[in-house]
Amino acid sequence: MRIVWLICLVLTVNVGVAQTTYVGVKAGGHVSNAFIEHTIFNLNLNSTFLPGINGGAFVRYVPKPGKTVLNSGIQLGVNYVQKGWKQTFLTNEPSYTARMNYLEIPLEGFGYFGGQNKYFISAGFYMEVLMSVDKDAEPDETNTGGADFYTYDESRDRDLGYGARLGGGVFRDLAIGTFQVEGFFSYSFSNFINPGDLTTETPDLSNHWMVGFTVGYMIAIGGNKDE
């Protein structure tokens, strides 16, 4: 909790006291993939993008604009995010998909500029907890053309993780509320596969990443909106 207050203090230095608090919801789509590799051994994996959905709620604190062109704020949210990947084989073995459903808690700082249309860029970190996993039947190893195969194993692997998120877009205050459009990129620094010993061929790098968009709606619950 002290860290959250410290970030709030740093972001509001030289831009005044927080003027507007927004509460919002957002939803969108994305494509995700998984970076699965080994530091020592060469893994033969061919993975492609998997489409998914994301959505959640957030609270945003927007300080009173200062005399500089770029102003700043802070945002805390809770999201539902689908992450995963599709592995393809060079044989007639069907593709394998794994979709992992996470509850994600991001904390982001952002800078913005503009008049009625406020353009912003945001960056921050998130914690995540795995809620469920949807996986295809595992492929026939005799029919994969020599391709390696690894997937999430509930009895072995991790259900907690963390990563970073970078976004950008525009929001605008209207009489009926505030609307926002955002594009984003996120990458998980934590490995979802438990690597064990480096001498085994189990991947020691297994990171989700996604590129997507969200459309959001916010209402102001305190202070006055920027003019």
N, C-alpha and C positions, 0 to 999 in steps of 0.2 A: 504494500500500500504506500509506503514511503517513496518508492521509486516512481509511482504514478504521480504523486504530488510534486516530486522534483522535476519531472518532465513538464508538467503543467507550468511550473514556475519559469523554467528555462524558455519555453515557447512564448510566454507572455512578456518577457523582458523587452522594454522599449516600444511595445505596441499598445500598452494600456491594459485596463482591466477587462476581463471577458464580458462582452456585450450581449451576445446571443448564444443561447443553447438550443440546438436542434435535436429532435428525436426522429429517427427515420427508419425506413425499411428499404430493402433493395433486393433485386433478383436478376439473374442473367444466365448466360451460357459461356462455355469455354471448351477448349481442347486440352487434354492432359497427356502426359507420357511419364515414363520412369527411366531414370538413368541407372542402369544396373551393370556394374563392372567389378573387376577384381584388380587390386593393386599389383599383384604378382602374376597371376594366371590370366591368359587371354580367353575371354568368354565369347562364344559364338552365339550372340543373341540378335535378333532382328525385330525391334519393337516399333510400333507406329502409334499415331495419336488416337485417343479415345474421346468422343464428345461427352460432355456432362453438364450438369446444372449446378448453380450455387445461389444462395440467398440468405438473408438474415436481417438483423436489426442493429442499429448503432446509435450512439450519442455523440454529438459533435459540439465542441466548444469553439466559438469563433470570437477572437478578441476584437476590441474596437480598433478600426484601422488607424495606423500611425501615419507619419509623414513620408514614409518610404513607399516605393512602388509595390514591393512585395510584402504581404502580411502573412501571418501564420496562425495555426490552430492545432487542435489535437482531437483525435477520434478514438473511441473504444467501441468494439462491436462483438457480436456473436453470430457466427455463420454456419450454415450447413453446406458442405462442399463435397462433391464427388470427385475422387481422384482415381487414376488407374492407367492401364496401358493395354495394348493389343500386341501379342507376339504372333508373327507370321513365320511360316516354314516354306522351304524351297521344294517341298514335296506336296502330295495331295492331302497331307494332314490338315484338318480344319484349323483356322486361326484360334488362338486362345486369348480370352479377355479376362481381366481382373479389375473389378470396380470396388474401391474402398471408400466408404462413406464416413466423413469426419465431422465432428463438431469443432469449430475453429474459433479462437478468441484472439483477434488482432488488436494491437495498439499501434496507432500511426500518428505521426506528425505530418502536417501539410502546409504548403505555402500557396498563396493565391493572389491574383491581381485582377483588375477589371472593374467595370461599373455594374450595370444590370446583369450582364453575363460575367460571372467570376470564374476564371480559368485557374485550375489548381494542379499541383503535382504532390503526391503523397508517398511516404516511405515509412516502413515500420517492421515490426516483428510479430509473430503469432505463435501461440501454443495450440496444439490440437490433440484430440482424443478420438480414437477409432470407435465408431458406433457399430458398424457392420461391414461384412465383406460379401460380395457376390462374385463367384468364380465359375468359369466353365469347367467341364470335366478335363482332367489332365490329359495331355496328348500321349499317344502310344510312342514310347521312346524308341521303338524299333522302326518307326516311320517318320522320323523328324529330319532325316538327311544329315545326321551328325550335329544338329543344333543343340546347344545347351538349353536347359529349361529350369527356371527357378520361379517360384511364386510365393506369396504370403502364406505362412503356416501359422495358424492360430496358437498352436501348442509351443511354438519356438520363437516367434517374432514379436515385435513391439507394438503396443497400442497407443503409446504416447509419442509426441514428436514436437518439433519446432522448426520455424523457418522465417523467411523474409518476404515482404510484399512491396511492390512498387506500382503505383497507379497514377493516372492523370485523366483530366476531363474538364467538365464545365458544370456549374450549378447556377440556378437563377431563382430569385425570389419573385413570386407572384401573389396575387390576392388570395388564392386558394391554397397556397403552400409553396414549397420550394422543390424544384425538380432537378435531377442530376443525371448525367450520362458519364460513365467512367470506363476506361480500358485499364487492364492490369496484367501484371506478370508476378507469379509467385514461385518460390523454390524452397523445398524443405531441406534444411541442413542436416537433419537427423536421418539415420538409416532406418527404414521400416523392416528390413530383414536383419535379424540378429547375426552378425558375421562370424561370431565365435573366434576360433584361432585362425591367424593369417595363413597357416600351413594347409588349411582345408580350402577346397574350391568354392565353398559357399561365398557369394558376393559380399565384399566388405564395403561396397558403395551401392546404395539403393535409395535414390532420392526422387521424390515426385516433383514435377514442375508443370505449370499451366499458364496459358495465355487466354484471356477472355474479356468479357465486358459485363457491366451491370447497369440497370436503370433504377434510379432511386427516387423516393418521395420523402420529404421532411416537413415537419411543422416546428415552428419556434415556440418554446415554452417559457422563455425568460428573456428580458431585455428588449432592445429595439433592433430591428434588422438594419443592416448597413444601407445607407442611402447612396 
